[in-house]
Amino acid sequence: MHPLLEVSHATASYGPILALRGISLEVREGEVVALLGANGAGKTTTLRLIAGMLPPLTGSLLFKGQPIHTLPPEQRVALGIVLVPEGRGIFPELTVKENLLLGAWRHRDRRQAQRDLEEVFDRFPILRERQAQRAGTLSGGEQQMLAIGRALMARPRLLLLDEPSLGLAPLVVRHIFEILRAIHEAGTTMLIAEQNAHLALVLAHRAYILQNGEIRLHGDAQALRENPEVKALYLGRSSERR
């Protein structure tokens, strides 16, 4: 049985700067997989590569056993690969409801889109309360919930999340990760790029640790939590405060 996602020996660059150096990873159906590493390690670039926002220089990407590395982003969304970008990427002048409905752009069945909207509101009651409010007036945590909710409107087979804890207070971060756990338990496969190694390794089944565009370590999340090198580099007091 093929992994849901398989990235093989992929390289990518921003102009002359090589950002990924032959990385290989896989995500299996039903898993949560974490991408860990410092700023500039290549986490965001990896998600952009998978989402189709950055072409690979070499290597291949397979989704459900089929090549996707030549497909544009909208076709990957149609396959079920949906990205929640770093910084959330909401439309601040649109209402909460309008932002959410944009996530359902590929669905022609309006009744289904309405049912999906109700499911998002059930999962995020605060968004139901704020549905007529301009998205730019929400708090940081509420904007992150909106970005996740908008992604769920696209019915992802694979949900990509780029730094979901970025810029949020610790209590809000823990609430966001509780929401992510519930979304996974409802059946969504996830690949999460995250600097908060503590929470990511608790949520994830497996993890890959990136350094300078290369995969330095990978394996079972529990084993990585006990790895002395991972403890020293990513699980110290400074990372716990993030």
BALOBA-1460 file (C-alpha; in Angstrom, 3 decimals):
// residues 242
<rec num="1" residu="m" x="0.000" y="0.000" z="0.000"/>
<rec num="2" residu="h" x="1.370" y="3.402" z="-1.009"/>
<rec num="3" residu="p" x="1.873" y="6.165" z="1.564"/>
<rec num="4" residu="l" x="-0.653" y="8.962" z="1.179"/>
<rec num="5" residu="l" x="2.236" y="11.347" z="0.441"/>
<rec num="6" residu="e" x="5.744" y="10.431" z="-0.640"/>
<rec num="7" residu="v" x="8.493" y="12.992" z="-1.240"/>
<rec num="8" residu="s" x="11.653" y="11.498" z="-2.739"/>
<rec num="9" residu="h" x="15.071" y="13.191" z="-3.023"/>
<rec num="10" residu="a" x="13.511" y="16.628" z="-3.541"/>
<rec num="11" residu="t" x="15.590" y="19.766" z="-3.903"/>
<rec num="12" residu="a" x="14.247" y="23.314" z="-4.127"/>
<rec num="13" residu="s" x="15.700" y="26.782" z="-4.265"/>
<rec num="14" residu="y" x="14.874" y="30.466" z="-4.047"/>
<rec num="15" residu="g" x="16.934" y="31.809" z="-6.912"/>
<rec num="16" residu="p" x="20.569" y="30.863" z="-6.268"/>
<rec num="17" residu="i" x="19.875" y="29.822" z="-2.652"/>
<rec num="18" residu="l" x="19.378" y="26.068" z="-2.252"/>
<rec num="19" residu="a" x="16.670" y="25.673" z="0.398"/>
<rec num="20" residu="l" x="16.073" y="21.901" z="0.309"/>
<rec num="21" residu="r" x="18.854" y="19.415" z="-0.321"/>
<rec num="22" residu="g" x="17.464" y="16.072" z="-1.451"/>
<rec num="23" residu="i" x="14.862" y="15.481" z="1.266"/>
<rec num="24" residu="s" x="12.737" y="12.336" z="1.406"/>
<rec num="25" residu="l" x="9.713" y="11.842" z="3.651"/>
<rec num="26" residu="e" x="6.359" y="10.139" z="3.732"/>
<rec num="27" residu="v" x="2.990" y="10.585" z="5.398"/>
<rec num="28" residu="r" x="0.694" y="7.606" z="5.804"/>
<rec num="29" residu="e" x="-3.080" y="7.726" z="5.835"/>
<rec num="30" residu="g" x="-4.366" y="8.617" z="9.295"/>
<rec num="31" residu="e" x="-1.044" y="9.900" z="10.657"/>
<rec num="32" residu="v" x="0.067" y="13.143" z="12.187"/>
<rec num="33" residu="v" x="3.639" y="13.842" z="11.096"/>
<rec num="34" residu="a" x="5.686" y="16.736" z="12.459"/>
<rec num="35" residu="l" x="8.389" y="18.749" z="10.695"/>
<rec num="36" residu="l" x="10.703" y="20.264" z="13.274"/>
<rec num="37" residu="g" x="13.655" y="22.601" z="13.014"/>
<rec num="38" residu="a" x="14.898" y="26.093" z="13.650"/>
<rec num="39" residu="n" x="13.948" y="29.122" z="11.555"/>
<rec num="40" residu="g" x="15.441" y="28.714" z="8.088"/>
<rec num="41" residu="a" x="15.753" y="24.938" z="8.360"/>
<rec num="42" residu="g" x="13.401" y="24.330" z="5.425"/>
<rec num="43" residu="k" x="10.055" y="23.563" z="7.095"/>
<rec num="44" residu="t" x="8.019" y="26.202" z="5.268"/>
<rec num="45" residu="t" x="9.787" y="25.432" z="1.997"/>
<rec num="46" residu="t" x="8.837" y="21.767" z="2.348"/>
<rec num="47" residu="l" x="5.155" y="22.612" z="2.790"/>
<rec num="48" residu="r" x="5.256" y="25.086" z="-0.090"/>
<rec num="49" residu="l" x="6.798" y="22.371" z="-2.249"/>
<rec num="50" residu="i" x="4.044" y="19.898" z="-1.353"/>
<rec num="51" residu="a" x="1.288" y="22.478" z="-1.862"/>
<rec num="52" residu="g" x="2.614" y="23.380" z="-5.316"/>
<rec num="53" residu="m" x="3.758" y="26.906" z="-4.518"/>
<rec num="54" residu="l" x="7.384" y="26.063" z="-5.250"/>
<rec num="55" residu="p" x="8.572" y="23.670" z="-7.977"/>
<rec num="56" residu="p" x="11.158" y="21.002" z="-7.183"/>
<rec num="57" residu="l" x="14.490" y="21.252" z="-8.971"/>
<rec num="58" residu="t" x="14.942" y="17.510" z="-8.679"/>
<rec num="59" residu="g" x="13.101" y="14.623" z="-7.103"/>
<rec num="60" residu="s" x="9.468" y="13.578" z="-7.105"/>
<rec num="61" residu="l" x="6.243" y="13.961" z="-5.131"/>
<rec num="62" residu="l" x="3.586" y="11.254" z="-5.121"/>
<rec num="63" residu="f" x="0.087" y="11.559" z="-3.658"/>
<rec num="64" residu="k" x="-1.866" y="8.311" z="-3.353"/>
<rec num="65" residu="g" x="0.811" y="6.795" z="-5.589"/>
<rec num="66" residu="q" x="0.368" y="9.319" z="-8.402"/>
<rec num="67" residu="p" x="2.919" y="12.009" z="-9.365"/>
<rec num="68" residu="i" x="1.879" y="15.550" z="-8.435"/>
<rec num="69" residu="h" x="5.108" y="17.554" z="-8.758"/>
<rec num="70" residu="t" x="3.994" y="19.051" z="-12.088"/>
<rec num="71" residu="l" x="0.476" y="19.959" z="-10.919"/>
<rec num="72" residu="p" x="-0.463" y="23.580" z="-10.080"/>
<rec num="73" residu="p" x="-1.664" y="24.390" z="-6.552"/>
<rec num="74" residu="e" x="-5.372" y="24.435" z="-7.413"/>
<rec num="75" residu="q" x="-5.214" y="20.893" z="-8.774"/>
<rec num="76" residu="r" x="-3.495" y="19.730" z="-5.615"/>
<rec num="77" residu="v" x="-6.275" y="21.324" z="-3.563"/>
<rec num="78" residu="a" x="-8.770" y="19.431" z="-5.712"/>
<rec num="79" residu="l" x="-6.934" y="16.218" z="-4.784"/>
<rec num="80" residu="g" x="-7.260" y="17.100" z="-1.109"/>
<rec num="81" residu="i" x="-3.892" y="18.718" z="-0.273"/>
<rec num="82" residu="v" x="-4.742" y="21.872" z="1.681"/>
<rec num="83" residu="l" x="-2.312" y="24.307" z="3.309"/>
<rec num="84" residu="v" x="-2.859" y="26.525" z="6.346"/>
<rec num="85" residu="p" x="-0.018" y="28.985" z="5.688"/>
<rec num="86" residu="e" x="2.307" y="30.637" z="8.134"/>
<rec num="87" residu="g" x="0.751" y="33.960" z="9.125"/>
<rec num="88" residu="r" x="-2.744" y="32.484" z="8.507"/>
<rec num="89" residu="g" x="-3.369" y="34.167" z="5.137"/>
<rec num="90" residu="i" x="-6.886" y="35.308" z="5.923"/>
<rec num="91" residu="f" x="-8.605" y="38.126" z="4.038"/>
<rec num="92" residu="p" x="-8.925" y="40.846" z="6.707"/>
<rec num="93" residu="e" x="-11.543" y="42.972" z="4.927"/>
<rec num="94" residu="l" x="-13.902" y="40.039" z="4.371"/>
<rec num="95" residu="t" x="-16.184" y="38.684" z="7.063"/>
<rec num="96" residu="v" x="-15.474" y="35.453" z="8.908"/>
<rec num="97" residu="k" x="-18.222" y="33.699" z="6.948"/>
<rec num="98" residu="e" x="-16.933" y="35.005" z="3.619"/>
<rec num="99" residu="n" x="-13.426" y="33.751" z="4.449"/>
<rec num="100" residu="l" x="-14.793" y="30.326" z="5.291"/>
<rec num="101" residu="l" x="-16.872" y="30.075" z="2.130"/>
<rec num="102" residu="l" x="-13.766" y="30.825" z="0.067"/>
<rec num="103" residu="g" x="-12.429" y="27.515" z="1.339"/>
<rec num="104" residu="a" x="-15.299" y="25.750" z="-0.440"/>
<rec num="105" residu="w" x="-14.592" y="27.341" z="-3.832"/>
<rec num="106" residu="r" x="-14.143" y="24.001" z="-5.592"/>
<rec num="107" residu="h" x="-17.439" y="22.544" z="-4.349"/>
<rec num="108" residu="r" x="-20.368" y="23.135" z="-6.671"/>
<rec num="109" residu="d" x="-22.958" y="21.763" z="-4.253"/>
<rec num="110" residu="r" x="-24.035" y="24.782" z="-2.209"/>
<rec num="111" residu="r" x="-26.046" y="22.648" z="0.188"/>
<rec num="112" residu="q" x="-22.944" y="20.582" z="0.962"/>
<rec num="113" residu="a" x="-20.936" y="23.759" z="1.456"/>
<rec num="114" residu="q" x="-23.556" y="24.940" z="3.935"/>
<rec num="115" residu="r" x="-23.354" y="21.635" z="5.797"/>
<rec num="116" residu="d" x="-19.568" y="21.931" z="5.896"/>
<rec num="117" residu="l" x="-19.911" y="25.482" z="7.198"/>
<rec num="118" residu="e" x="-22.150" y="24.265" z="10.018"/>
<rec num="119" residu="e" x="-19.577" y="21.606" z="10.918"/>
<rec num="120" residu="v" x="-16.869" y="24.266" z="11.102"/>
<rec num="121" residu="f" x="-19.095" y="26.438" z="13.287"/>
<rec num="122" residu="d" x="-19.757" y="23.436" z="15.539"/>
<rec num="123" residu="r" x="-16.018" y="22.880" z="15.905"/>
<rec num="124" residu="f" x="-15.260" y="26.598" z="16.368"/>
<rec num="125" residu="p" x="-18.244" y="28.158" z="18.197"/>
<rec num="126" residu="i" x="-16.464" y="31.521" z="18.410"/>
<rec num="127" residu="l" x="-16.484" y="31.707" z="14.598"/>
<rec num="128" residu="r" x="-20.253" y="31.226" z="14.572"/>
<rec num="129" residu="e" x="-20.552" y="34.139" z="16.988"/>
<rec num="130" residu="r" x="-18.231" y="36.288" z="14.853"/>
<rec num="131" residu="q" x="-19.389" y="35.172" z="11.391"/>
<rec num="132" residu="a" x="-20.507" y="38.674" z="10.340"/>
<rec num="133" residu="q" x="-17.401" y="40.347" z="11.773"/>
<rec num="134" residu="r" x="-14.460" y="41.455" z="9.614"/>
<rec num="135" residu="a" x="-11.719" y="38.852" z="9.884"/>
<rec num="136" residu="g" x="-9.039" y="41.473" z="10.477"/>
<rec num="137" residu="t" x="-10.648" y="42.424" z="13.793"/>
<rec num="138" residu="l" x="-10.283" y="38.935" z="15.296"/>
<rec num="139" residu="s" x="-7.625" y="38.089" z="17.857"/>
<rec num="140" residu="g" x="-4.568" y="36.105" z="16.755"/>
<rec num="141" residu="g" x="-5.975" y="32.856" z="18.109"/>
<rec num="142" residu="e" x="-9.338" y="33.444" z="16.451"/>
<rec num="143" residu="q" x="-7.609" y="34.184" z="13.145"/>
<rec num="144" residu="q" x="-5.738" y="30.900" z="13.429"/>
<rec num="145" residu="m" x="-9.013" y="29.091" z="14.056"/>
<rec num="146" residu="l" x="-10.449" y="30.833" z="10.998"/>
<rec num="147" residu="a" x="-7.505" y="29.733" z="8.847"/>
<rec num="148" residu="i" x="-7.918" y="26.139" z="10.012"/>
<rec num="149" residu="g" x="-11.680" y="26.297" z="9.519"/>
<rec num="150" residu="r" x="-11.264" y="27.653" z="5.991"/>
<rec num="151" residu="a" x="-8.926" y="24.750" z="5.197"/>
<rec num="152" residu="l" x="-11.466" y="22.265" z="6.542"/>
<rec num="153" residu="m" x="-14.069" y="23.727" z="4.166"/>
<rec num="154" residu="a" x="-11.940" y="22.320" z="1.324"/>
<rec num="155" residu="r" x="-12.351" y="18.790" z="2.763"/>
<rec num="156" residu="p" x="-8.646" y="17.952" z="3.002"/>
<rec num="157" residu="r" x="-7.262" y="14.460" z="2.634"/>
<rec num="158" residu="l" x="-3.936" y="15.887" z="3.813"/>
<rec num="159" residu="l" x="-3.917" y="19.026" z="5.948"/>
<rec num="160" residu="l" x="-0.630" y="20.953" z="5.882"/>
<rec num="161" residu="l" x="-0.115" y="23.383" z="8.769"/>
<rec num="162" residu="d" x="2.743" y="25.868" z="8.818"/>
<rec num="163" residu="e" x="3.648" y="27.087" z="12.329"/>
<rec num="164" residu="p" x="0.134" y="27.009" z="13.822"/>
<rec num="165" residu="s" x="1.495" y="28.238" z="17.172"/>
<rec num="166" residu="l" x="3.344" y="31.254" z="15.753"/>
<rec num="167" residu="g" x="2.741" y="34.480" z="17.669"/>
<rec num="168" residu="l" x="0.146" y="33.018" z="20.040"/>
<rec num="169" residu="a" x="0.082" y="33.005" z="23.828"/>
<rec num="170" residu="p" x="0.869" y="29.627" z="25.479"/>
<rec num="171" residu="l" x="-2.707" y="28.967" z="26.597"/>
<rec num="172" residu="v" x="-4.013" y="29.720" z="23.107"/>
<rec num="173" residu="v" x="-1.358" y="27.465" z="21.586"/>
<rec num="174" residu="r" x="-2.469" y="24.562" z="23.775"/>
<rec num="175" residu="h" x="-6.087" y="25.171" z="22.772"/>
<rec num="176" residu="i" x="-5.141" y="25.166" z="19.076"/>
<rec num="177" residu="f" x="-3.307" y="21.857" z="19.511"/>
<rec num="178" residu="e" x="-6.332" y="20.385" z="21.300"/>
<rec num="179" residu="i" x="-8.402" y="21.394" z="18.276"/>
<rec num="180" residu="l" x="-5.863" y="19.790" z="15.932"/>
<rec num="181" residu="r" x="-6.005" y="16.563" z="17.940"/>
<rec num="182" residu="a" x="-9.803" y="16.519" z="17.627"/>
<rec num="183" residu="i" x="-9.597" y="17.155" z="13.869"/>
<rec num="184" residu="h" x="-7.154" y="14.265" z="13.514"/>
<rec num="185" residu="e" x="-9.346" y="11.972" z="15.598"/>
<rec num="186" residu="a" x="-12.210" y="12.811" z="13.230"/>
<rec num="187" residu="g" x="-10.135" y="11.335" z="10.381"/>
<rec num="188" residu="t" x="-7.860" y="14.019" z="8.898"/>
<rec num="189" residu="t" x="-4.222" y="13.221" z="8.093"/>
<rec num="190" residu="m" x="-1.798" y="16.033" z="8.960"/>
<rec num="191" residu="l" x="1.715" y="17.255" z="8.273"/>
<rec num="192" residu="i" x="2.634" y="20.027" z="10.732"/>
<rec num="193" residu="a" x="5.671" y="22.298" z="10.515"/>
<rec num="194" residu="e" x="6.242" y="23.624" z="14.002"/>
<rec num="195" residu="q" x="8.904" y="25.160" z="16.257"/>
<rec num="196" residu="n" x="7.135" y="24.123" z="19.462"/>
<rec num="197" residu="a" x="8.728" y="20.683" z="19.557"/>
<rec num="198" residu="h" x="7.087" y="19.736" z="22.867"/>
<rec num="199" residu="l" x="3.521" y="19.990" z="21.623"/>
<rec num="200" residu="a" x="4.296" y="18.759" z="18.108"/>
<rec num="201" residu="l" x="5.958" y="15.563" z="19.346"/>
<rec num="202" residu="v" x="3.088" y="14.876" z="21.744"/>
<rec num="203" residu="l" x="0.542" y="15.210" z="18.923"/>
<rec num="204" residu="a" x="2.521" y="13.473" z="16.163"/>
<rec num="205" residu="h" x="3.043" y="9.788" z="15.438"/>
<rec num="206" residu="r" x="6.331" y="10.402" z="13.638"/>
<rec num="207" residu="a" x="8.592" y="13.381" z="13.011"/>
<rec num="208" residu="y" x="11.330" y="14.646" z="10.731"/>
<rec num="209" residu="i" x="13.924" y="17.126" z="11.965"/>
<rec num="210" residu="l" x="15.308" y="19.502" z="9.347"/>
<rec num="211" residu="q" x="18.601" y="21.333" z="9.502"/>
<rec num="212" residu="n" x="19.981" y="23.501" z="6.704"/>
<rec num="213" residu="g" x="17.552" y="22.022" z="4.182"/>
<rec num="214" residu="e" x="18.383" y="18.415" z="5.015"/>
<rec num="215" residu="i" x="16.658" y="15.801" z="7.153"/>
<rec num="216" residu="r" x="18.955" y="15.235" z="10.096"/>
<rec num="217" residu="l" x="16.792" y="12.845" z="12.129"/>
<rec num="218" residu="h" x="13.488" y="11.071" z="11.681"/>
<rec num="219" residu="g" x="11.497" y="8.421" z="13.446"/>
<rec num="220" residu="d" x="8.820" y="7.667" z="16.009"/>
<rec num="221" residu="a" x="7.778" y="10.773" z="17.927"/>
<rec num="222" residu="q" x="8.091" y="9.105" z="21.322"/>
<rec num="223" residu="a" x="11.618" y="7.910" z="20.507"/>
<rec num="224" residu="l" x="12.602" y="11.393" z="19.331"/>
<rec num="225" residu="r" x="11.296" y="12.893" z="22.581"/>
<rec num="226" residu="e" x="13.769" y="10.649" z="24.419"/>
<rec num="227" residu="n" x="16.662" y="11.284" z="22.009"/>
<rec num="228" residu="p" x="19.457" y="13.203" z="23.844"/>
<rec num="229" residu="e" x="20.285" y="15.303" z="20.773"/>
<rec num="230" residu="v" x="16.647" y="16.299" z="20.280"/>
<rec num="231" residu="k" x="16.321" y="17.104" z="23.976"/>
<rec num="232" residu="a" x="19.396" y="19.320" z="23.864"/>
<rec num="233" residu="l" x="18.496" y="21.160" z="20.655"/>
<rec num="234" residu="y" x="14.696" y="21.396" z="20.714"/>
<rec num="235" residu="l" x="13.260" y="20.445" z="24.108"/>
<rec num="236" residu="g" x="15.114" y="22.823" z="26.394"/>
<rec num="237" residu="r" x="13.497" y="25.563" z="28.399"/>
<rec num="238" residu="s" x="13.718" y="28.084" z="25.570"/>
<rec num="239" residu="s" x="11.693" y="25.914" z="23.199"/>
<rec num="240" residu="e" x="9.175" y="25.168" z="25.954"/>
<rec num="241" residu="r" x="8.367" y="28.877" z="26.190"/>
<rec num="242" residu="r" x="7.588" y="29.184" z="22.467"/>
